């Protein structure tokens, strides 16, 4: 083993613990900020990447939290003074960012200012750290820094393309980059009303998720039907698949949006549950990206065919988070697998391996998502009345979903060849 150089700086255990707790909070807030932006951002490319980055920020928070439990000093304080923002002030930075109004301003604020600042804190800690005594801490920081550098590079490249011919967007991005840089350098009075670090960053009551203008979305609402009449008339097997994939992209994106809304609006849910929901959310992003890739490989684009969207209309502004999860994990996901399995077998018989592989992975993921509904009785607790209410709600939503499924089967040739219209099937 290499002998320890007595002149090497080693952060005291208490300082290391403080650093882990501070940046566990920052990464968790970063996850919530990006999840909020999934709801308020229409551009599908940004929406899906924000979802991925939100999940990765959640995993960073988990690494910091795990390490913080290992760093408990048994000695009096020595050799350090907190030198960065306290949690209340850091929280105000995120509360300012939540109001970034445009995609350019979001990219400039987060990827041009906050994430580079965060990366510099990690890099400084690693440079100053003792590679022997602080090995576990430096290792996890080096892993996280890889993600942060990739996030910043993506954000800058996306922003460069966005503002290349748009002077207004350039100005918005620079204004928000400078604004956040100033807050981090010299925090002063908050730019928004003060909130507790334990409060949600935002709530979306009465606000529908932003959608990509390239998509032709048809909204199905229980009891009202579709927002417009749709008549799919595909003339070939390729077009049948395009119709199918168009709606799959939309619905997987809706699932991402709903999970992001839950992650933002319910910070008091058990952390392990939130981390697992963040993973489910990233899975939905992966599904949508894969389906879009196949759609475009078949010669179609996002708006070639109408895409049916319904999950957020089924949930609405339901304040009970467990009812939201019942719709997604039991009603939607629970019946999705019943459709995806015969679809996968059909395309396997046809030798269409790209579709087979996609459905194979989606099915594997959704089995895990259905299993996450085990949290519903855990959070509900020993409350028979609430459990009865939740069970009745599930039955009602299953009935609404059955009506919707019958309508959709009547419109979709890819569904008609797998199911009779009278059957209750999923739209995914």
Secondary structure, 3 states (H helix, E strand, C coil): CCCCCCCCCCCCHHHHHHHHHHHHHHHHHHHHHHHHHHHHCCCHHHHHHHHHHHHHHHHHHHHHHHHHHHCCCCCCCCCCCCCCCCHHHHHHHHHHHCCCCCHHHHHHHHHHHHHHHHHHHHHHHHHHCCCCCCHHHHHHHHHHHHHHHHHHHHHHHHHHHHHCCCHHHHHHHHHHHHHHHHHHHCCCCCCCCCCCCCCCCCCCCCCCCCCCCCCCEEEEECCCEECCCCCCCCCCHHHHHHHHHHHHHHHHHHHHHHHHHHHHHCCCCCHHHHHHHHHHHHHHHHHHHHHHHHHHHCCCCCCCCCEEECHHHHHCCCCCHHHHHHHHHHHHHHHHHHHHHHHHHHHHHCCCHHHHHHHHHHHHHHHHHHHCCHHHHHHHCCCHHHHHHHHHHHHHHHHHHHHHHHHHHHHCHHHHCCCCCCCCCCCC
